[in-house]
């Protein structure tokens, strides 16, 4: 039982990390102290049935999957014309179509080529720039640019697919650099090639440029605080996927669309 508790605790920690939630965030949702959650993650404390049920809601998986330690739970990039019929373990998937994957890479490279060398542009700032690019474009054109899935956490919107896509790009399209920004640890990404602009149309490039002009001078704390005042973030529960449709309830200065009188009445 001790081995099971330790393995289960490790799974909970891995899930929490993948959702970019702190121990305080999850402990609050469970109605326990951070110390108790730390004991659970270290295998020193058993979960109650009620806590298992709450964790299944927090991490959006069935309780039986959470407790089945032989079953993988991970983000999988779905490639076009690629499916492995010989997988031994079923997996929980967040599928990213190839066209979205390709566009995500080029948008990220476009951003990095324009502002990536600035000292304030670390991973946290990139998360928020991608979020505002995606959600601003959706509000203005009612169509997705990248269409990434963003989770609400303590630090602001976080693109779920980012880490897996970075793995595919590292040392081919970009390099990862770890350094300090003032007293804080920072992870930066620097491009190894230019973006393929053939995959981006004029409206998409314009939308990216507008966000970069408006927000790329902010540091991680400033842009995180700024994202916390946006309606899509405010109307989403912690740990939940932010709904793109919520952009149509934005107020100034976040709204980027000029609405007609009829549209204002609908809003």
C-alpha positions as CSV (number, residue, x, y, z in Angstrom):
1,X,0.0,0.0,0.0
2,X,2.9,2.4,0.7
3,X,4.3,1.8,-2.8
4,X,0.8,2.5,-4.3
5,X,0.4,5.7,-2.3
6,X,3.8,6.9,-3.4
7,X,3.1,6.2,-7.0
8,X,-0.3,7.8,-6.8
9,X,1.2,10.8,-5.1
10,X,3.7,11.1,-7.9
11,X,0.9,11.0,-10.5
12,X,-1.0,13.7,-8.7
13,X,2.1,15.9,-8.6
14,X,2.7,15.3,-12.3
15,X,-0.9,16.2,-13.2
16,X,-0.8,19.3,-11.0
17,X,2.4,20.4,-12.8
18,X,1.0,19.7,-16.2
19,X,-2.0,22.0,-15.3
20,X,0.4,24.6,-14.0
21,X,-1.3,24.6,-10.6
22,X,0.5,25.3,-7.3
23,X,0.1,23.1,-4.3
24,X,-1.9,26.0,-2.7
25,X,-4.3,26.0,-5.7
26,X,-5.1,22.3,-5.5
27,X,-5.1,22.1,-1.7
28,X,-7.7,24.9,-1.7
29,X,-9.9,23.0,-4.1
30,X,-9.6,19.9,-2.0
31,X,-10.4,21.8,1.2
32,X,-7.1,20.7,2.9
33,X,-3.8,22.4,3.8
34,X,-0.9,22.7,1.5
35,X,1.1,20.5,4.0
36,X,-1.5,17.7,3.7
37,X,-1.3,17.9,-0.1
38,X,2.5,17.7,0.1
39,X,2.1,14.6,2.2
40,X,-0.2,13.0,-0.4
41,X,2.2,13.8,-3.2
42,X,5.0,12.2,-1.2
43,X,3.0,9.1,-0.5
44,X,2.8,9.8,3.2
45,X,-0.9,10.3,3.5
46,X,-3.8,8.3,1.9
47,X,-6.5,10.0,-0.1
48,X,-10.1,9.8,1.0
49,X,-12.8,8.9,-1.4
50,X,-14.1,12.5,-1.4
51,X,-10.6,13.8,-2.3
52,X,-10.3,11.3,-5.2
53,X,-13.7,12.5,-6.5
54,X,-12.5,16.2,-6.3
55,X,-9.2,15.4,-8.0
56,X,-11.0,13.8,-10.9
57,X,-12.9,17.0,-11.4
58,X,-9.8,19.2,-11.0
59,X,-7.8,17.2,-13.6
60,X,-10.7,16.3,-15.8
61,X,-10.3,12.5,-15.7
62,X,-12.4,9.7,-14.3
63,X,-11.5,8.5,-10.8
64,X,-10.8,5.0,-12.1
65,X,-8.2,6.4,-14.5
66,X,-6.6,8.5,-11.8
67,X,-6.2,5.4,-9.6
68,X,-5.1,3.1,-12.4
69,X,-1.4,3.6,-12.3
70,X,-0.8,1.3,-15.3
71,X,-2.6,3.9,-17.5
72,X,-0.7,6.9,-18.8
73,X,-2.2,10.4,-18.5
74,X,-0.4,12.9,-20.8
75,X,-0.7,15.4,-23.6
76,X,-0.2,13.8,-27.0
77,X,0.5,15.7,-30.2
78,X,-1.6,14.1,-32.9
79,X,0.2,14.0,-36.2
80,X,-1.5,13.8,-39.6
81,X,-1.5,10.3,-41.1
82,X,0.1,8.9,-38.0
83,X,-1.5,6.5,-35.6
84,X,0.3,3.7,-33.7
85,X,-2.0,0.7,-33.5
86,X,0.5,-1.1,-31.2
87,X,0.3,1.1,-28.2
88,X,0.1,-1.0,-25.1
89,X,-1.4,1.6,-22.8
90,X,-4.4,3.8,-23.5
91,X,-3.8,7.5,-23.0
92,X,-5.7,10.6,-22.2
93,X,-5.2,12.9,-25.3
94,X,-5.4,16.6,-26.1
95,X,-5.2,16.2,-29.8
96,X,-3.5,18.9,-31.9
97,X,-4.2,18.6,-35.7
98,X,-1.2,18.9,-37.9
99,X,-2.3,22.3,-39.4
100,X,-2.7,23.8,-35.9
101,X,0.7,22.4,-34.9
102,X,2.4,23.9,-37.9
103,X,0.8,27.3,-37.4
104,X,1.6,27.2,-33.6
105,X,5.3,26.7,-34.5
106,X,5.4,29.5,-37.1
107,X,3.5,32.0,-34.8
108,X,6.0,31.2,-32.0
109,X,9.0,31.7,-34.3
110,X,7.5,34.9,-35.6
111,X,7.2,36.2,-32.0
112,X,10.7,35.1,-31.0
113,X,12.2,36.7,-34.1
114,X,10.5,40.0,-33.3
115,X,10.8,40.2,-29.5
116,X,12.4,37.0,-28.2
117,X,15.8,38.6,-27.5
118,X,14.3,41.2,-25.2
119,X,15.3,40.5,-21.5
120,X,11.7,40.5,-20.3
121,X,10.5,37.8,-22.8
122,X,10.6,34.6,-20.9
123,X,8.3,31.6,-21.0
124,X,5.6,33.2,-18.8
125,X,5.4,36.3,-21.0
126,X,5.2,34.0,-24.1
127,X,2.2,32.2,-22.6
128,X,0.3,35.4,-22.3
129,X,1.3,36.8,-25.7
130,X,0.0,33.6,-27.3
131,X,-3.2,33.8,-25.3
132,X,-3.9,37.4,-26.3
133,X,-3.0,36.7,-29.9
134,X,-5.5,33.8,-30.0
135,X,-8.3,35.4,-28.1
136,X,-8.0,38.9,-29.7
137,X,-8.1,37.2,-33.2
138,X,-11.1,35.2,-32.2
139,X,-13.0,38.2,-31.0
140,X,-12.3,40.2,-34.1
141,X,-12.8,37.6,-36.8
142,X,-14.8,34.8,-35.0
143,X,-12.2,32.4,-36.3
144,X,-9.2,30.7,-34.6
145,X,-5.6,31.7,-35.3
146,X,-3.7,29.0,-33.5
147,X,-6.6,27.6,-31.5
148,X,-4.6,26.4,-28.6
149,X,-6.2,25.3,-25.3
150,X,-5.5,27.7,-22.4
151,X,-6.0,26.7,-18.8
152,X,-6.7,29.2,-16.1
153,X,-4.1,29.0,-13.3
154,X,-2.6,31.3,-10.6
155,X,-0.2,32.8,-13.1
156,X,-2.7,33.5,-15.8
157,X,-3.7,31.6,-19.1
158,X,-1.3,28.8,-20.0
159,X,-1.3,27.0,-23.3
160,X,-1.6,23.2,-22.6
161,X,0.2,22.2,-25.8
162,X,3.2,24.5,-25.4
163,X,5.6,22.0,-23.7
164,X,5.1,19.2,-26.1
165,X,5.5,21.5,-29.1
166,X,8.7,23.0,-27.6
167,X,10.0,19.4,-27.4
168,X,9.5,19.0,-31.1
169,X,11.1,22.4,-31.9
170,X,14.1,22.3,-29.5
171,X,17.5,22.4,-31.2
172,X,15.9,22.3,-34.6
173,X,13.8,25.5,-34.7
174,X,14.8,27.1,-31.5
175,X,17.1,26.8,-28.5
176,X,16.2,27.0,-24.8
177,X,18.2,29.3,-22.5
178,X,17.9,29.4,-18.8
179,X,19.1,32.5,-17.0
180,X,18.1,35.2,-14.5
181,X,15.8,38.1,-15.0
182,X,16.7,40.3,-12.0
183,X,16.4,37.9,-9.1
184,X,14.0,35.5,-10.8
185,X,14.9,32.3,-12.8
186,X,13.8,32.6,-16.4
187,X,13.4,30.2,-19.3
188,X,13.9,31.8,-22.7
189,X,13.6,30.5,-26.2
190,X,15.7,31.9,-29.1
191,X,14.9,31.2,-32.8
192,X,17.2,29.2,-35.1
193,X,15.2,30.1,-38.2
194,X,12.7,32.7,-39.5
195,X,9.0,32.0,-39.4
196,X,7.4,30.6,-42.6
197,X,5.1,33.4,-43.3
198,X,3.3,31.4,-46.1
199,X,1.3,29.8,-43.3
200,X,0.1,33.2,-41.9
201,X,-2.2,35.5,-43.8
202,X,-2.3,39.3,-43.6
203,X,-4.9,39.5,-40.8
204,X,-3.1,37.0,-38.7
205,X,0.3,38.8,-39.0
206,X,-1.5,42.1,-38.2
207,X,-3.1,40.7,-35.1
208,X,0.2,39.3,-33.8
209,X,1.9,42.6,-34.4
210,X,-0.8,44.5,-32.6
211,X,-0.5,42.3,-29.5
212,X,3.3,42.5,-29.5
213,X,3.2,46.3,-29.9
214,X,0.8,46.6,-27.0
215,X,2.1,44.0,-24.5
216,X,5.6,42.8,-25.3
217,X,7.3,45.4,-23.1
218,X,5.6,44.0,-20.0
219,X,7.5,41.7,-17.6
220,X,6.0,38.4,-16.4
221,X,4.3,39.9,-13.3
222,X,2.8,42.8,-15.3
223,X,1.4,40.7,-18.1
224,X,0.1,38.1,-15.7
225,X,-1.7,40.8,-13.7
226,X,-3.1,42.3,-16.9
227,X,-4.4,38.9,-18.0
228,X,-6.3,38.5,-14.7
229,X,-8.5,41.4,-15.6
230,X,-9.7,39.9,-18.9
231,X,-13.2,38.6,-18.9
232,X,-12.3,35.1,-20.3
233,X,-9.9,34.5,-17.4
234,X,-12.2,36.0,-14.8
235,X,-15.2,33.9,-15.9
236,X,-13.3,30.6,-15.8
237,X,-12.8,28.3,-12.8
238,X,-9.3,27.6,-11.7
239,X,-7.8,24.7,-13.7
240,X,-10.5,24.9,-16.3
241,X,-10.0,25.4,-20.1
242,X,-10.9,29.0,-21.0
243,X,-13.8,29.2,-23.4
244,X,-13.1,31.3,-26.6
245,X,-16.7,32.4,-26.7
246,X,-16.2,34.4,-23.6
247,X,-14.3,37.1,-25.5
248,X,-17.6,38.5,-26.7
249,X,-18.3,39.7,-23.2
250,X,-15.1,41.7,-22.9
251,X,-15.0,45.3,-21.9
252,X,-12.4,48.0,-22.6
253,X,-9.5,48.1,-22.7
254,X,-9.4,44.4,-23.6
255,X,-12.1,44.3,-26.4
256,X,-10.5,44.7,-29.8
257,X,-13.7,44.7,-31.9
258,X,-16.0,47.5,-32.8
259,X,-19.5,46.2,-32.2
260,X,-22.6,47.5,-34.0
261,X,-25.7,48.6,-32.0
262,X,-27.4,45.3,-32.8
263,X,-24.4,43.3,-31.6
264,X,-24.2,45.4,-28.4
265,X,-27.8,44.5,-27.7
266,X,-27.0,40.8,-28.1
267,X,-24.0,41.2,-25.8
